[in-house]
């Protein structure tokens, strides 16, 4: 009889532990797919002229195989977590502006991307949703940007939306 009770107590404890593990797993807000490692999410603000976003992207490559990708003081150098590749995940808050037919983004967190005075942004297509909840891509062409000396922010130019990714994000 004691063996019978011990068996059921052990079974009950195992089921309870399994239930706790399954119910306590944190569910991701976004299902992670390869394209969603490069995405942009709108942040709330009440501005009618500009919108704030958080962009997340993977970039950078191993310096062992790089003879330099940024020209500095007359010679090429390598900086980790900048340029082509997917070695590092970076995040930055930006404000998107539309001026005529041009769209550009200005960082709002001073050192979110780097503490350097320049940033080698590779070509990226960031998945997003339009105002109707439909999937779109914000495309950022490759560019070397310099920190504004007074605001300390970076400005990315030539941005545009499309229905499919225009860049391979590699």
PLY file of the C-alpha trace (Angstrom):
ply
format ascii 1.0
element vertex 170
property float x
property float y
property float z
element edge 169
property int vertex1
property int vertex2
end_header
0.00 0.00 0.00
2.82 2.45 0.89
4.49 1.70 -2.45
1.21 2.44 -4.24
0.79 5.83 -2.47
4.48 6.69 -2.98
4.13 5.93 -6.72
1.12 8.27 -7.11
2.75 11.04 -5.06
5.82 10.81 -7.26
3.66 10.89 -10.42
1.66 13.87 -9.09
4.85 15.80 -8.20
6.30 15.13 -11.67
3.13 16.34 -13.39
3.00 19.44 -11.19
6.64 20.25 -11.98
6.02 19.77 -15.71
2.97 22.05 -15.55
4.97 24.76 -13.74
7.83 24.63 -16.28
5.48 24.83 -19.27
3.32 27.62 -17.84
6.29 29.73 -16.71
8.04 29.81 -20.07
8.12 33.37 -21.32
6.47 33.72 -24.69
8.21 35.96 -27.20
6.26 39.03 -28.29
7.49 38.42 -31.84
7.90 34.96 -33.35
11.59 34.89 -34.25
12.35 34.18 -37.87
15.57 34.99 -39.74
14.12 38.19 -41.27
12.94 39.40 -37.88
16.48 39.72 -36.58
16.39 42.93 -38.61
13.27 44.88 -37.72
11.92 48.27 -36.76
9.13 48.90 -34.26
7.17 52.12 -33.88
7.35 53.72 -30.45
4.46 55.76 -29.18
4.56 59.53 -29.58
1.96 62.14 -30.42
3.92 64.02 -33.08
2.20 64.53 -36.41
5.41 65.40 -38.26
7.82 62.66 -37.17
7.58 59.19 -35.67
9.92 57.49 -33.23
11.07 53.91 -33.83
13.40 51.35 -32.35
15.50 49.62 -34.98
17.23 46.31 -34.35
19.68 44.77 -36.77
22.57 42.35 -36.95
25.77 43.64 -38.47
29.55 43.47 -38.22
32.11 40.83 -39.05
35.24 39.21 -37.65
38.29 41.47 -37.81
40.60 38.50 -38.44
39.42 38.34 -42.05
39.13 42.07 -42.62
41.95 44.25 -43.89
39.87 47.28 -43.01
36.57 48.70 -44.15
36.70 52.25 -42.81
39.18 54.80 -44.17
40.55 56.75 -41.22
43.52 59.11 -41.35
44.55 57.76 -44.75
44.45 54.04 -43.89
41.79 51.35 -43.71
40.89 50.02 -40.27
38.42 47.46 -38.90
35.88 48.36 -36.20
33.91 45.54 -34.55
30.12 45.67 -34.85
30.12 47.92 -37.90
29.74 47.17 -41.59
28.58 44.03 -43.39
27.95 40.73 -41.62
25.80 39.50 -38.75
28.22 39.17 -35.81
26.59 41.73 -33.47
23.02 42.73 -32.78
22.61 46.48 -32.30
19.61 48.56 -31.39
18.97 52.27 -31.67
16.08 54.61 -31.23
15.52 56.86 -34.23
13.09 59.47 -35.43
11.95 59.09 -39.05
11.40 62.26 -41.04
9.98 62.78 -44.51
11.15 65.90 -46.31
9.66 66.16 -49.79
10.50 62.91 -51.53
13.34 62.13 -49.10
13.08 60.01 -45.96
15.79 60.05 -43.33
16.34 58.85 -39.75
18.12 60.60 -36.88
19.25 58.63 -33.85
17.80 59.78 -30.53
19.99 57.67 -28.25
23.48 59.08 -28.50
25.55 55.93 -28.04
23.08 53.15 -28.96
25.03 52.15 -32.08
28.60 53.04 -31.15
30.73 55.36 -29.08
32.81 56.20 -32.18
32.31 59.44 -34.12
31.36 57.48 -37.24
29.23 54.44 -38.01
29.60 52.14 -41.02
25.97 51.18 -41.69
25.59 48.24 -44.08
22.62 48.00 -46.43
19.69 46.65 -44.42
16.01 45.85 -45.00
14.16 46.00 -41.70
10.82 44.24 -41.39
7.98 46.41 -40.12
4.21 46.86 -40.27
2.41 49.66 -42.04
-0.46 51.61 -40.47
-2.88 48.82 -41.49
-0.76 46.08 -39.89
0.55 44.77 -43.22
4.19 43.66 -43.54
6.57 46.14 -45.21
10.31 46.74 -45.22
12.21 49.89 -44.35
15.30 49.86 -46.57
18.48 51.65 -45.46
21.22 51.87 -48.12
24.82 51.29 -47.02
26.45 54.49 -45.77
29.23 55.77 -43.57
27.69 58.37 -41.27
29.40 60.84 -38.97
28.19 62.07 -35.62
26.83 65.64 -35.68
29.28 67.73 -33.64
26.57 69.63 -31.74
23.79 67.04 -31.26
26.06 63.96 -31.19
23.46 62.10 -33.32
23.78 60.14 -36.57
21.58 60.81 -39.62
20.81 58.05 -42.12
19.62 59.21 -45.54
18.01 57.63 -48.59
15.56 55.46 -46.63
12.49 54.04 -48.37
9.70 51.52 -47.84
8.96 48.53 -50.08
6.78 45.41 -50.02
9.81 43.11 -50.13
13.32 43.23 -48.75
15.64 45.11 -51.10
18.87 44.07 -49.33
20.17 40.65 -48.29
21.18 41.79 -44.78
24.52 40.01 -44.96
0 1
1 2
2 3
3 4
4 5
5 6
6 7
7 8
8 9
9 10
10 11
11 12
12 13
13 14
14 15
15 16
16 17
17 18
18 19
19 20
20 21
21 22
22 23
23 24
24 25
25 26
26 27
27 28
28 29
29 30
30 31
31 32
32 33
33 34
34 35
35 36
36 37
37 38
38 39
39 40
40 41
41 42
42 43
43 44
44 45
45 46
46 47
47 48
48 49
49 50
50 51
51 52
52 53
53 54
54 55
55 56
56 57
57 58
58 59
59 60
60 61
61 62
62 63
63 64
64 65
65 66
66 67
67 68
68 69
69 70
70 71
71 72
72 73
73 74
74 75
75 76
76 77
77 78
78 79
79 80
80 81
81 82
82 83
83 84
84 85
85 86
86 87
87 88
88 89
89 90
90 91
91 92
92 93
93 94
94 95
95 96
96 97
97 98
98 99
99 100
100 101
101 102
102 103
103 104
104 105
105 106
106 107
107 108
108 109
109 110
110 111
111 112
112 113
113 114
114 115
115 116
116 117
117 118
118 119
119 120
120 121
121 122
122 123
123 124
124 125
125 126
126 127
127 128
128 129
129 130
130 131
131 132
132 133
133 134
134 135
135 136
136 137
137 138
138 139
139 140
140 141
141 142
142 143
143 144
144 145
145 146
146 147
147 148
148 149
149 150
150 151
151 152
152 153
153 154
154 155
155 156
156 157
157 158
158 159
159 160
160 161
161 162
162 163
163 164
164 165
165 166
166 167
167 168
168 169
